[in-house]
């Protein structure tokens, strides 16, 4: 019984710092949206294949219907301007969607 208790305490001591580190990583990320000139599934595939290769990019979601690309990135490794340049380098236009832009669309 003492061995099980010691093992349980050891697991807790190891797992707790790992959980804290995982939470810190989520605080360091940000998601931005761009309106783009994508027009087909090949455009989506091109962005989905190449954009994650950029430094600090964690997740990319493309919506062909709205022509929007949402990018989650690490704030200390990348920024919206560089992500915009990466999209434009692939041959598409990219305009950052701000809260002001979405509020105007909703009206």
N, C-alpha and C positions, 0 to 999 in steps of 0.2 A: 504494500500500500504506500509506503514511504517513497519507493522508487517511482511509482505512478505520479505522486504528488510533485516530486522533484522534476520529473519530465514535463508535467503540465506547467509548472512555474517557468522552466527553461523556454518552453514554446511561447508562453506569454511574453517573456522578456525579449525574445527575438522578434516576435510579430508586432509588438507595439511600435517600435521605432520605424518599422517598414510601413505601417499604416500612416504614420505621421508624414513620412517622406512622400508617399503617394498623394496625400492631400495638398502638400506644398506644390507639387508639380501642377495640379489642377488650378491653383491660384495664379500660376505663372503663365497661363494660356489665355488667349483671347480669340474670339471668332469675328471675322469681318465678312461682309457680303459685297460682291461686285456684280454690276449689270454688265453683261458681255455680249459679244456678237456671235455667240455659238448658234448654229442653225441645224445641226444634225447629230446623230448618234456618234459619228466619227469625231466630231468636235469635242463631244463630251469625253470620249475615250482618250483623246489626245491630252486633254486637261487632266483627267483622272490618272493618267499614266505619268505625266511629266511633272506636274505641280508638287506631288508628294516628295519628289527628289530635292526640292529646294530646302535650304537650311532652316531647321526649326518648324517646318510644316508638319502638323500631327494628323490632320484630317481634311479631306476635300469632299464637298458634296456639290453636285451639279444638278440644276433643275432646268431641263430643256424647255419646258412650257413657259417659264418666266424668264429664261435666259440668265439666271442668276447662278453664281458660284459662291459657295460659303466655304471659307478657309479658316481652320483652327490652327493657330501657330503659337510658338513660345515667344513671349514678348521680349525676352533678353537675346533671342537669336535672329529675329526677323521683325519686319514692320509692314504696314499696309502698302507703303510706297514701293518697297522691293517686291512684294507679292504682285502688285499691279504691273510692274515692269516684267515680271516672269510670265504673266498671262499675255502681255503684249508681245513678248519675245516669241511666243508660240503662234502669233499671227492674228490675235483677236483684240478687239477694243475692250477696255475695262474701265468702269467708272465705279468708284467707291459709293456704296449705298449707306447714307447716314440716317440717323433718326429723323432729321428734317425731311429727307427724301421720302421715307416711308409714311410720314404723317401727311405729306401732300398727296401721296397716292391714295391714301385711305379716304380722303375727303371727296 
